[in-house]
Amino acid sequence: MPATIFFELALTMYFASAIVAVIELFKGSHITSKIMLYLAIAGFVLHSLNIAIRYSIGGHLPITNMHEAASFFSWCIILLFFYLEYRYRVGLLGSFIMPVVFILMLSSSVFPRAIKELSPVLQSSWFSIHISLAFLGDAAFAMAAGVGLMYLVQEHFVKSKHLGDLFHRLPSLQMLDDINYRLISLGFPLLTLAIITGALWAESAWGSYWRWDPKEVWSLITWFIYALVLHVRLTAGWRGKRAAILSIAGFCAVLFTFFGVNLLLKGLHTFI
């Protein structure tokens, strides 16, 4: 099946890119950075072909099972990664993001890959809108967590006063803090719109805007975490290390909402 072939090739490219990205973290150079980026681009192209083929066969956005959802999540993350690379030229960003992309793709590979028809409840105009908003928002949070981790590493070097080669290749604390804030400021309204459109979808499908489904509850918990991040930053001046830690904690909630709820809890959203 062409879709499977493109998926496996994309997974291979992402794996190679992740390996080079880790090497770049310890023995980086301009050449390794370029190789990592070119491998990621090759993987993204192959990945996009996989998604396009599944879309053409199924006739809908391929995100109706765990294989497709994890795959699409990683696709959204790397799309945003390319934007940040173009917009900010964040040094070593790939070293913190490409391993995450590969792990998500690897997790996607273990789930059944059959292309199925949409269930009646998914046959709604809200489907693609709600899902796209949710995954783009989660991708922004994933990037914010990666940048937050970079901030903690850089701060460690500053406080220890052991300013080695890695310190000079990482962006400044100010730049990392600013990008972290921008990413959360992007992801939060996307998540908000995803929850609103999801409520509208639920009302049309089940006659109720909110049913306290496990994924609805954990999406709301995630929303409150990021609302807190923005609130304390704007009112209490929580920047830097505190903001970085909160962004990582928020992404842990995102991961549980994505994997934990689907695999451990039963609810209306277990079809994804």
C-alpha positions in Angstrom: 0.0 0.0 0.0 1.6 3.3 -1.0 0.4 5.1 2.1 2.2 2.5 4.3 5.4 2.8 2.2 5.4 6.6 2.6 4.8 6.3 6.3 7.7 3.9 6.8 10.0 6.1 4.7 9.0 9.2 6.7 9.6 7.3 10.0 13.0 6.4 8.7 13.9 10.0 7.8 12.6 11.3 11.1 14.7 8.6 12.9 17.8 9.7 11.0 17.1 13.3 11.6 16.6 12.7 15.4 19.9 10.8 15.5 21.7 13.7 13.8 19.9 16.2 16.1 21.2 14.4 19.2 24.7 14.4 17.7 24.4 18.1 17.0 23.6 18.7 20.6 27.0 17.4 21.7 29.2 17.9 18.7 27.3 20.3 16.5 28.4 22.1 13.4 26.8 23.9 10.5 27.0 20.7 8.5 25.1 18.6 11.0 22.5 21.3 11.4 21.9 21.3 7.6 21.8 17.4 7.5 19.3 17.3 10.3 17.1 19.9 8.6 17.2 18.2 5.2 16.4 14.8 6.6 13.4 16.4 8.5 12.2 18.1 5.3 12.5 14.8 3.4 10.5 13.0 6.2 7.9 15.8 6.1 7.4 15.5 2.4 7.0 11.7 2.6 4.7 12.1 5.7 2.5 14.6 3.8 2.2 12.2 0.9 1.1 9.5 3.4 -1.6 11.8 4.9 -2.7 12.9 1.4 -3.2 9.3 0.2 -5.1 8.3 3.3 -7.3 11.4 2.8 -8.0 10.5 -0.8 -8.9 6.9 0.1 -11.0 7.7 3.1 -12.5 11.0 1.8 -11.9 12.7 5.2 -9.1 14.1 7.4 -7.1 11.0 8.4 -7.4 11.3 12.2 -10.1 8.8 13.2 -7.9 6.3 15.1 -4.8 6.3 17.2 -2.4 5.6 14.3 -3.7 8.5 12.3 -4.0 10.8 15.3 -0.4 10.3 16.5 0.8 10.7 12.9 -1.1 13.9 12.4 0.1 15.3 15.7 3.7 14.8 14.8 3.0 16.3 11.3 1.6 19.4 13.0 4.6 19.7 15.3 7.2 19.5 12.5 5.2 22.0 10.5 5.4 24.5 13.3 9.1 23.5 13.8 9.8 24.6 10.2 8.0 27.9 10.8 10.1 28.6 13.9 13.3 27.7 12.1 12.4 30.1 9.3 11.1 32.9 11.6 13.6 32.8 14.5 16.6 30.6 13.5 16.5 29.0 16.9 19.8 27.2 17.4 19.6 23.5 18.4 15.8 23.6 18.4 15.8 20.4 16.3 17.8 18.6 19.0 14.9 19.0 21.4 12.0 18.6 18.9 13.0 15.9 16.4 13.3 13.1 19.0 9.8 14.0 20.1 8.5 13.9 16.5 10.2 10.5 16.0 8.8 9.1 19.2 5.3 10.2 18.3 5.7 8.6 14.8 7.0 5.4 16.4 4.1 5.2 18.7 1.8 5.8 15.7 3.4 2.8 14.0 2.3 0.3 16.6 -1.4 1.0 16.2 -3.7 -0.6 13.6 -3.5 1.3 10.3 -6.7 0.3 8.6 -8.5 3.1 6.8 -12.2 3.0 7.9 -15.3 4.9 7.0 -16.3 7.7 9.3 -18.8 6.7 12.0 -22.1 8.7 11.8 -21.1 10.9 14.8 -18.0 12.0 12.9 -19.8 12.9 9.8 -20.2 16.6 10.7 -18.9 19.9 9.3 -17.4 20.5 12.7 -15.1 17.4 12.5 -12.2 18.8 10.5 -12.5 22.3 12.1 -12.5 21.0 15.7 -9.7 18.4 15.2 -7.4 20.8 13.2 -7.7 23.5 15.9 -7.0 21.0 18.7 -3.9 19.5 17.0 -2.4 22.8 16.0 -2.9 24.1 19.5 -1.3 20.9 20.9 1.6 21.3 18.5 2.2 24.8 19.7 2.3 23.5 23.3 4.7 20.8 22.3 7.0 23.4 20.8 6.6 25.5 23.9 7.7 22.6 26.1 10.7 22.0 23.9 11.7 25.6 24.1 11.0 25.6 27.9 13.4 22.6 28.3 16.0 24.6 26.3 15.5 27.5 28.7 16.2 25.2 31.7 19.3 23.8 30.2 20.6 27.3 29.3 19.8 28.7 32.7 21.7 25.8 34.3 24.8 26.8 32.4 24.4 30.4 33.4 24.0 29.6 37.1 26.8 27.1 37.2 29.0 29.5 35.3 30.4 26.6 33.2 29.9 28.3 29.9 31.0 25.6 27.5 30.4 25.1 23.8 26.7 24.2 24.2 26.0 27.4 26.1 27.3 29.5 23.2 25.2 27.5 20.6 21.9 27.8 22.6 19.8 30.9 22.1 19.8 33.6 24.9 17.4 33.2 27.9 15.5 36.2 26.8 14.9 34.9 23.3 13.8 31.5 24.6 11.4 33.1 27.1 9.9 35.3 24.4 9.4 32.3 22.0 7.9 30.2 24.8 5.4 33.0 25.5 4.5 33.4 21.8 3.9 29.7 21.4 1.6 29.5 24.4 -0.1 32.7 23.2 -0.7 30.9 19.9 -1.7 27.5 21.4 -4.2 28.9 24.0 -6.7 30.5 21.6 -6.5 27.5 19.3 -7.3 25.2 22.2 -10.1 27.6 23.3 -11.6 27.5 19.8 -11.2 23.7 19.7 -13.2 23.4 23.0 -15.9 25.7 21.7 -16.2 24.0 18.3 -16.2 20.6 20.1 -19.1 21.8 22.3 -21.0 22.9 19.2 -20.3 19.5 17.6 -21.4 17.7 20.8 -24.7 19.6 20.8 -25.4 18.7 17.2 -24.4 15.0 17.7 -25.7 14.2 21.2 -28.0 17.1 22.0 -25.7 18.4 24.8 -22.8 20.9 24.8 -21.0 19.2 27.6 -21.2 15.6 28.8 -18.2 15.4 31.2 -16.5 12.9 28.9 -12.9 12.1 30.1 -11.3 13.8 27.1 -13.6 16.9 27.7 -12.5 17.0 31.3 -8.8 16.7 30.6 -9.0 19.2 27.8 -10.5 21.6 30.3 -7.8 20.8 32.8 -5.2 21.5 30.1 -7.0 24.8 29.2 -6.8 25.9 32.9 -3.1 25.1 33.1 -2.3 27.3 30.2 -4.7 30.0 31.3 -2.8 30.0 34.6 0.5 30.2 32.7 -0.7 33.3 30.8 -2.4 34.8 33.9 0.6 34.6 36.2 2.9 35.8 33.5 0.9 38.9 32.9 -0.2 39.7 36.4 2.5 38.3 38.7 5.5 38.5 36.3 6.2 34.8 36.2 8.7 34.6 33.5 11.8 32.6 32.7 12.2 29.4 34.8 8.7 29.4 36.2 7.1 29.9 32.8 9.4 27.1 31.3 8.4 24.6 34.0 4.7 25.4 33.7 4.9 25.0 29.9 6.4 21.5 30.4 3.8 20.6 33.0 1.1 21.8 30.6 2.4 19.6 27.8 2.4 16.6 30.2 -1.3 17.2 30.5 -1.6 17.4 26.7 0.1 14.0 26.4 -2.2 12.4 29.0 -5.2 13.9 27.3 -4.0 12.5 24.0 -2.7 9.0 25.0 -3.8 8.4 28.6 -7.5 9.2 28.0 -7.7 7.2 24.8 -5.8 4.1 26.1 -6.8 4.1 29.8 -10.2 5.7 30.0 -13.5 5.0 28.2 -15.6 7.7 26.8 -17.2 9.3 23.7 -13.8 10.2 22.3 -12.2 6.8 22.3 -12.7 6.5 18.6 -9.6 8.8 18.2 
